[in-house]
Amino acid sequence: MKPIISASACASELAGPRPPVLLDVRWQLGGPHGRLDYEAGHLPGAVFVDLDAELAGPAGDGGRHPLPDPEEFGAVMRRAGVGRDSSVIVYDGGQGWAAARAWWLLRWTGHRDVRVLDGGLAAWTGELSKEVPSPAEGDFVPAPGALPLLDADGAAALARSGLLLDARAAERYRGDVEPMDRVGGHIPGAVSAPTAENTGPDGLFLPAERLAARFSGLGTTGGAGDVGVYCGSGVSGAHQVLALEIAGVPSALYAGSWSEWTRDESRPVATGPDPQ
């Protein structure tokens, strides 16, 4: 099953006999709360999920968006109507980062039938609703570990012996600016691979063959365990993992990412352009 779905295909499934569970995960880094956008209009039947409060644990040593407690995450998904056998579609405002975070968490905790709405709400041409649904309780029980996960030591090792992709903007990778974390730069040995280059001007993911060519040019070989991804706090990095899956490249996410890495002043920091 492809990890993304077009707006037209989503509309067809919503009109079918077994409509998918819809999760609205609109979120902006430092922006207004996504709930306000949700209340102004959302895909019919969609349930709002709060990235900061429900798709992440409290900020701290694990970074700005550490992984949520699996049991608490499972309770959130069940309240949203997610069952073991549910088909789930997640969407955000169009950037794809927040939706990819929800996709990654569901996949990591063992749910196989989950897709991201390609282009998000911006690609949707159907009607919107202001009605807040009350779905029946789902029966999904998380089983963490279905996708590979890196800690700081694992990320450092992969940067030395495999390929560690930095999904942040190039200026943050170089250390020219750092708007969020203690210090700018990147994990030594990591390769710059901005998430924004996964999509075209229309906000849709590039075709699989173009993504495969992009990642091949960055050094991917397609071998399991060879590729890792990090970003600022584990959100846009999930988008990179999703793009890699579309391209047919398995990868691991360093969920703590730069916000966790830089909390330990003993960890090395590199600055400057990508050596490749």
Phi and psi in degrees as a GROMACS rama.xvg file:
@    title "Ramachandran Plot"
@    xaxis  label "Phi"
@    yaxis  label "Psi"
@TYPE xy
-66.887  144.769  LYS-2
-81.6884  -2.97786  PRO-3
-125.831  159.898  ILE-4
-139.928  141.554  ILE-5
-75.569  161.816  SER-6
-63.3538  -38.9521  ALA-7
-66.6693  -41.6615  SER-8
-67.3462  -35.7746  ALA-9
-62.8907  -44.3802  CYS-10
-60.6494  -39.9432  ALA-11
-63.6491  -42.3277  SER-12
-67.7101  -36.0034  GLU-13
-65.2961  -28.0593  LEU-14
-88.6396  -1.9284  ALA-15
-84.5956  -178.782  GLY-16
-71.0618  -24.6742  PRO-17
-129.028  78.5924  ARG-18
-64.2987  146.923  PRO-19
-72.0228  161.647  PRO-20
-75.278  130.768  VAL-21
-108.315  129.258  LEU-22
-118.569  122.961  LEU-23
-95.9607  115.329  ASP-24
-120.406  39.4088  VAL-25
-64.0474  134.709  ARG-26
-163.238  143.211  TRP-27
-132.53  134.325  GLN-28
-63.1769  115.012  LEU-29
73.6522  6.71297  GLY-30
-98.845  -173.467  GLY-31
-64.9887  156.239  PRO-32
-64.415  135.013  HIS-33
-62.8648  -20.7984  GLY-34
-60.695  -33.4678  ARG-35
-63.5245  -43.4651  LEU-36
-65.0789  -40.5373  ASP-37
-59.1826  -46.1156  TYR-38
-66.7842  -26.2011  GLU-39
-75.5211  -19.6475  ALA-40
157.545  132.247  GLY-41
-145.426  168.551  HIS-42
-58.8903  137.136  LEU-43
-55.0725  127.42  PRO-44
88.7816  -4.77825  GLY-45
-72.8733  143.679  ALA-46
-107.125  134.047  VAL-47
-78.9931  136.911  PHE-48
-125.229  128.702  VAL-49
-87.6844  113.089  ASP-50
-60.0826  -49.9846  LEU-51
-63.229  -39.3372  ASP-52
-95.6386  -25.8177  ALA-53
-120.732  -18.0363  GLU-54
-110.69  14.8326  LEU-55
-153.578  152.78  ALA-56
-87.1984  179.278  GLY-57
-62.5613  139.096  PRO-58
-61.7572  146.816  ALA-59
173.911  -143.013  GLY-60
-62.0855  -23.6604  ASP-61
-83.7199  3.15118  GLY-62
109.026  -174.535  GLY-63
-77.3347  -28.7148  ARG-64
-134.378  65.4858  HIS-65
-64.7723  162.585  PRO-66
-62.02  144.134  LEU-67
-71.9903  160.541  PRO-68
-60.4108  126.8  ASP-69
-56.5268  -38.5942  PRO-70
-66.4812  -40.4988  GLU-71
-67.123  -39.5734  GLU-72
-61.9322  -42.6003  PHE-73
-60.4177  -39.685  GLY-74
-64.6959  -39.6093  ALA-75
-62.0297  -45.503  VAL-76
-65.5987  -40.0355  MET-77
-64.3365  -41.1594  ARG-78
-62.142  -29.9184  ARG-79
-80.6551  -3.47204  ALA-80
96.3037  9.7841  GLY-81
-77.6721  123.963  VAL-82
-111.137  172.107  GLY-83
-56.3448  -38.4408  ARG-84
-106.14  11.634  ASP-85
-69.3943  146.255  SER-86
-89.5736  129.081  SER-87
-120.724  134.103  VAL-88
-122.869  128.835  ILE-89
-115.568  145.481  VAL-90
-147.158  160.024  TYR-91
-132.97  -157.422  ASP-92
-73.7801  -13.289  GLY-93
141.048  -24.46  GLY-94
-67.9465  -34.19  GLN-95
93.4691  -12.445  GLY-96
-64.3869  -50.8385  TRP-97
-66.7401  -41.7554  ALA-98
-61.7954  -39.5094  ALA-99
-65.9824  -34.6593  ALA-100
-61.4905  -45.4521  ARG-101
-64.9627  -42.5183  ALA-102
-57.356  -48.0782  TRP-103
-62.9916  -43.9023  TRP-104
-62.7643  -42.7131  LEU-105
-64.4323  -43.5218  LEU-106
-65.1509  -42.9756  ARG-107
-61.5329  -34.205  TRP-108
-92.886  13.8593  THR-109
101.838  -0.496715  GLY-110
-85.0899  124.322  HIS-111
-93.8605  -30.4039  ARG-112
-97.6297  75.5516  ASP-113
-139.503  135.16  VAL-114
-135.985  155.369  ARG-115
-100.328  134.407  VAL-116
-70.3937  112.675  LEU-117
-64.3716  122.657  ASP-118
87.2936  -8.70259  GLY-119
61.8414  -157.174  GLY-120
-59.9588  -30.0749  LEU-121
-61.6779  -24.5404  ALA-122
-90.1439  -9.08824  ALA-123
-80.8332  130.227  TRP-124
-112.703  -1.35125  THR-125
-82.3857  -175.013  GLY-126
-72.1433  155.329  GLU-127
-111.826  160.136  LEU-128
-127.67  150.857  SER-129
-107.096  -0.160044  LYS-130
-75.2455  130.525  GLU-131
-92.7212  114.086  VAL-132
-73.7969  161.763  PRO-133
-126.148  79.2466  SER-134
-68.8238  154.779  PRO-135
-65.529  145.468  ALA-136
-59.261  131.454  GLU-137
-83.2361  176.138  GLY-138
-123.462  22.2852  ASP-139
-68.6826  131.168  PHE-140
-121.239  114.784  VAL-141
-62.6044  142.143  PRO-142
-132.136  83.1873  ALA-143
-58.3094  148.39  PRO-144
114.439  2.97292  GLY-145
-74.7079  -19.4305  ALA-146
-120.407  150.173  LEU-147
-70.5609  142.585  PRO-148
-131.477  135.536  LEU-149
-106.33  145.766  LEU-150
-101.552  -175.827  ASP-151
-60.855  -43.0208  ALA-152
-65.2654  -39.3936  ASP-153
-65.7542  -37.1605  GLY-154
-65.271  -43.6801  ALA-155
-62.2459  -41.1825  ALA-156
-65.7558  -39.5067  ALA-157
-68.457  -34.2958  LEU-158
-63.3672  -28.103  ALA-159
-86.0251  -38.5626  ARG-160
-116.309  -6.99573  SER-161
-135.697  -129.336  GLY-162
-137.637  117.631  LEU-163
-112.957  116.614  LEU-164
-95.9704  131.863  LEU-165
-97.1124  113.694  ASP-166
-86.6212  -0.327832  ALA-167
-76.3674  169.878  ARG-168
-59.5009  150.734  ALA-169
-60.4002  -34.3946  ALA-170
-69.0762  -28.1311  GLU-171
-75.7906  -39.9912  ARG-172
-57.1973  -46.4076  TYR-173
-68.9489  -23.2161  ARG-174
90.8064  12.5501  GLY-175
-64.6248  -39.2024  ASP-176
-138.758  154.88  VAL-177
-151.251  93.5583  GLU-178
-78.9809  -14.2837  PRO-179
-119.092  -36.0133  MET-180
-112.995  174.202  ASP-181
-61.7438  -35.6865  ARG-182
-147.446  151.461  VAL-183
-92.5856  168.825  GLY-184
119.729  -156.947  GLY-185
-149.29  168.841  HIS-186
-69.0474  127.557  ILE-187
-53.9359  130.035  PRO-188
93.866  -12.5725  GLY-189
-71.9943  154.252  ALA-190
-110.473  134.443  VAL-191
-71.1232  128.681  SER-192
-149.656  73.6525  ALA-193
-55.3661  132.584  PRO-194
-57.4362  -33.6997  THR-195
-58.0841  -22.0728  ALA-196
-83.5435  3.2687  GLU-197
-81.5185  -15.8038  ASN-198
-122.398  161.386  THR-199
-93.3557  -177.341  GLY-200
-59.5878  -24.1771  PRO-201
-82.5268  -0.758273  ASP-202
83.4324  -2.73534  GLY-203
-88.0081  150.946  LEU-204
-59.4384  142.833  PHE-205
-62.0646  154.115  LEU-206
-56.8483  154.484  PRO-207
-54.9553  -40.6294  ALA-208
-67.6612  -33.6905  GLU-209
-72.6043  -37.9546  ARG-210
-65.234  -41.5903  LEU-211
-61.0841  -40.8825  ALA-212
-66.1195  -39.8423  ALA-213
-60.3123  -50.0977  ARG-214
-71.6727  -32.0448  PHE-215
-61.7109  -39.0172  SER-216
-66.3824  -21.7415  GLY-217
-88.6883  -8.77896  LEU-218
116.718  7.35636  GLY-219
-72.0247  147.719  THR-220
-116.994  -9.80412  THR-221
87.4695  -1.44774  GLY-222
-80.1518  138.975  GLY-223
-63.3414  137.021  ALA-224
84.5234  1.25239  GLY-225
-91.6424  -18.1561  ASP-226
-124.574  133.541  VAL-227
-128.853  160.526  GLY-228
-136.467  140.01  VAL-229
-141.938  167.559  TYR-230
-145.612  -140.372  CYS-231
-81.0598  -46.8371  GLY-232
-145.7  18.4502  SER-233
92.8238  9.15587  GLY-234
-96.2925  -62.8068  VAL-235
-66.0142  -24.4873  SER-236
-61.6383  -34.0456  GLY-237
-64.909  -34.0882  ALA-238
-63.4957  -37.482  HIS-239
-67.5648  -40.2231  GLN-240
-61.44  -40.1844  VAL-241
-63.1781  -44.8278  LEU-242
-62.3912  -40.3103  ALA-243
-63.341  -38.6963  LEU-244
-64.7664  -41.2913  GLU-245
-57.5355  -38.1526  ILE-246
-78.3937  -6.3665  ALA-247
84.4772  21.6159  GLY-248
-112.824  114.517  VAL-249
-69.9952  144.577  PRO-250
-151.208  159.985  SER-251
-111.403  146.268  ALA-252
-102.674  129.865  LEU-253
-89.8872  96.3002  TYR-254
-66.6723  -36.7063  ALA-255
-67.1302  -35.3826  GLY-256
54.7988  -157.647  SER-257
-61.0105  -33.096  TRP-258
-67.5514  -28.6035  SER-259
-83.1454  -44.627  GLU-260
-53.1091  -45.2814  TRP-261
-82.2317  -5.56501  THR-262
-72.3547  -22.0086  ARG-263
-100.495  106.947  ASP-264
-67.5173  -12.095  GLU-265
-81.2068  -13.5067  SER-266
-77.4433  139.383  ARG-267
-72.265  151.3  PRO-268
-130.198  132.661  VAL-269
-109.815  150.229  ALA-270
-130.493  169.83  THR-271
99.0415  179.503  GLY-272
-72.0015  162.874  PRO-273
-61.7504  129.635  ASP-274
-70.1803  -15.1476  PRO-275
